[in-house]
Amino acid sequence: MMNSMTRIAAILGLTATPLLAETMVEDTDSSGSFSMEELTVSYPELTEALFMEMDVDASGEVSPEELTAAMDAGLIEE
């Protein structure tokens, strides 16, 4: 019984780790990209200037790819 509980705890721990390491941004309007308002929920320090820098294609929203690129470039923390 204890061995089964240990395995279950290990599995839950391994699957939860990636979620803790990644900041989740919710696409509340299901547009497929993120508005300034959606991003500031997860990144309250986000400024309009930084948002515009992240929005490479100047669409007015940050795509998931643009968000990843901003994280990779160190513009925002994960």
C-alpha positions as CSV (number, residue, x, y, z in Angstrom):
1,M,0.0,0.0,0.0
2,M,2.8,2.5,0.9
3,N,4.6,1.6,-2.3
4,S,1.5,2.5,-4.4
5,M,1.1,5.8,-2.6
6,T,4.7,6.6,-3.1
7,R,4.4,5.9,-6.9
8,I,1.2,8.0,-7.1
9,A,2.9,10.9,-5.3
10,A,5.9,10.7,-7.6
11,I,3.7,10.7,-10.7
12,L,1.7,13.7,-9.5
13,G,4.9,15.5,-8.6
14,L,6.4,14.9,-12.0
15,T,3.3,16.0,-13.9
16,A,2.8,19.2,-11.8
17,T,6.4,20.5,-12.2
18,P,6.0,21.8,-15.8
19,L,2.9,23.8,-14.7
20,L,4.7,25.4,-11.9
21,A,7.6,26.5,-14.2
22,E,5.4,28.2,-16.8
23,T,3.3,31.3,-16.2
24,M,-0.2,30.7,-17.6
25,V,-1.9,33.4,-19.6
26,E,-5.6,33.0,-20.2
27,D,-7.0,33.8,-23.6
28,T,-10.3,35.0,-22.1
29,D,-11.9,36.0,-25.5
30,S,-10.7,32.9,-27.3
31,S,-9.1,35.0,-30.0
32,G,-5.9,32.8,-30.2
33,S,-3.7,35.7,-29.0
34,F,-3.4,37.9,-25.9
35,S,-4.5,41.4,-25.3
36,M,-2.7,43.8,-23.0
37,E,-5.4,43.2,-20.5
38,E,-5.1,39.4,-20.6
39,L,-1.3,39.6,-20.3
40,T,-1.3,42.1,-17.3
41,V,-3.2,39.5,-15.3
42,S,-0.1,37.2,-15.4
43,Y,2.4,40.0,-15.8
44,P,1.3,43.1,-13.7
45,E,4.6,44.8,-14.5
46,L,3.9,44.8,-18.2
47,T,4.0,48.3,-19.7
48,E,2.4,49.5,-22.9
49,A,5.9,50.0,-24.4
50,L,6.9,46.5,-23.6
51,F,3.6,45.1,-25.0
52,M,4.3,47.0,-28.2
53,E,7.8,45.5,-28.4
54,M,6.4,42.0,-27.9
55,D,3.7,42.6,-30.6
56,V,6.2,42.2,-33.4
57,D,3.6,42.1,-36.2
58,A,1.8,45.2,-34.7
59,S,-1.6,43.3,-34.7
60,G,-2.6,44.9,-31.4
61,E,-2.3,41.5,-29.7
62,V,0.5,39.2,-28.8
63,S,0.4,35.7,-30.4
64,P,1.6,32.6,-28.5
65,E,4.7,32.6,-30.7
66,E,5.4,36.3,-29.9
67,L,4.9,35.6,-26.2
68,T,7.4,32.7,-26.3
69,A,9.9,34.8,-28.2
70,A,9.6,37.5,-25.6
71,M,10.3,35.0,-22.9
72,D,13.2,33.6,-24.8
73,A,14.6,37.1,-25.3
74,G,14.3,37.8,-21.5
75,L,11.7,40.6,-22.0
76,I,9.4,38.9,-19.5
77,E,10.0,36.1,-17.0
78,E,8.3,32.8,-17.3
